[in-house]
Amino acid sequence: MLLSLSTQQQVSVNRFGSGEPVVFVNGFGSYQEIWHGQIETVTKANFEAITWDFRGQGQSQGQYATTLDQLSDDLAALINQLQLAKPILICHSMGCSVIWNLRQRYPEIKIKALILVDQSPKMISDPDWPYGFVGINQSNWQTSYAKRPKVKETLAGFRQDVFAVFNQAKQAHPFIREKALPLLKNHVQADWRATAIAEKCPTYFISARQSPYYRFGYGKWVAQSNSQVTEILVPKCGHDIMAEVPDAFNHTLLNIFTVLRAY
């Protein structure tokens, strides 16, 4: 369905199953179909799975977002319009920045838990922060952020069934990277470490042990200052954990859901 956020913006939303709401948030340039491998597992566990495309992307309408503020506004509107009570938010890559922005701007929205997939809370590396995005540091980030990474994002590609639906969405609605570069710049220069440390709900960093983009350990770093935080490492995969090794990722999700049901 198309959810009207304003006269100019309509966001494509899909809802699967019923039960406690689980909202999935995409990364930069991605599509809601990247979560295809999670839908059956989540709904069989008696949760409602909710996926959506960012404004102007995929099946959504309007102009591309240029700031994280715009996307967190959209997510807040989605949660409120759908009347979602204490959703679990699962986000990937830049989607984690959208969530941290939401938590900063909309503290009144009640969230049950955050599940953050392969994303450091600070993209720019410096001598005291070795967990930034590969190749980006304080001296070069203003030019290097716009360049495509010269590494392969996954170890073995998406699982075939996920690739089929993801690629169909990609072919139907090509992502125009140049239109989204202001958003990417906003994402790269953000520092969410204080926000992550201050988080009061259960938070899980699911990190790829072989991520081509990040050195794992940022979740453990946050956990040293926040007892609500847990870091989970998934082996034998790259950045797109949920699409490359859905079974391993879903096993981790179910374990987290078991813990959350005790809350």
Residue, then its C-alpha position, 0 to 999 in steps of 0.5 A: m500500500l501507499l502511505s501518504l506522509s504529505t501531499q508530495q510524499q507517498v511511501s510504499v509499505n508492506r505488512f505481513g502476518s500479525g502480532e507484535p510489530v517489527v519494522f525493517v529499515n533499509g540501507f543506502g540505495s536499497y529496497q524493502e525486498i532485501w528483507h525477503g528472507q526474514i518475512e516467513t521466519v518473523t510471521k511464523a514467530n507470531f510477529e507482524a513484519i513491516t517493510w517500506d521503501f524510502r521516499g522517492q525510491g523503490q515503489s515509493q513516490g516523491q523526491y529523494a530524501t536529502t537528510l536523515d531528518q527527512l527519513s526519520d520524520d517519515l518513519a515516525a509518521l509511519i509508526n504513528q499512522l499505522q498505530l504501531a505499539k512499541p515496535i521492534l526496529i531492525c535496520h541495516s547499514m545507513g538505516c541504523s543512522v535513520i533509527w538513531n536520528l529517530r531516537q534523538r528527534y522522537p524520544e516520545i515514540k515507544i520502542k521495544a528494541l533495536i536490532l542494528v545490522d552491520q553499521s558503526p555509530k561513527m563512519i569517520s575513523d580517527p586515531d581514537w576510533p578505528y571502527g569507521f567505514v573503510g578508507i574514510n578518515q577525518s582528512n579525506w571524508q569530504t571527497s571520499y564519501a561520494k566514491r563507490p567502495k572498491v570492495k565486494e559487499t558480500l562474500a558469496g552474494f545474496r541467497q538466490d531467492v532473495f536476489a531474485v526478488f531484490n533484483q526485480a525491484k532494482q530493475a523496476h525502479p533503478f536507484i539514482r545514486e547522484k540524487a542521494l549523495p546529499l543524504l549519504k554525506n549527512h550519514v557519513q558525517a554523523d556521530w551517533r556514539a552518544t545516542a547509542i550509549a544513552e539508549k534505554c531499550p535493548t539494543y543488538f549490534i549484529s555485525a558481520r565478522q568478514s564485513p568489507y566495510y567495518r572492523f567489528g568491535y564497535g558494538k562491544w565498545v558501546a556495550q562497555s558504557n551501556s548494559q542494554v547493548t549486546e554485540i553479536l558476530v555472524p561468520k562467513c558473510g559480508h555486509d548484507i548479512m540478512a540477504e547473504v546468510p538468511d538462515a543464520f541471521n534468522h536464527t539470531l533473530l529468533n534468539i533475540f525474540t525469545v529474550l525480548r518476550a520476557y520483557 
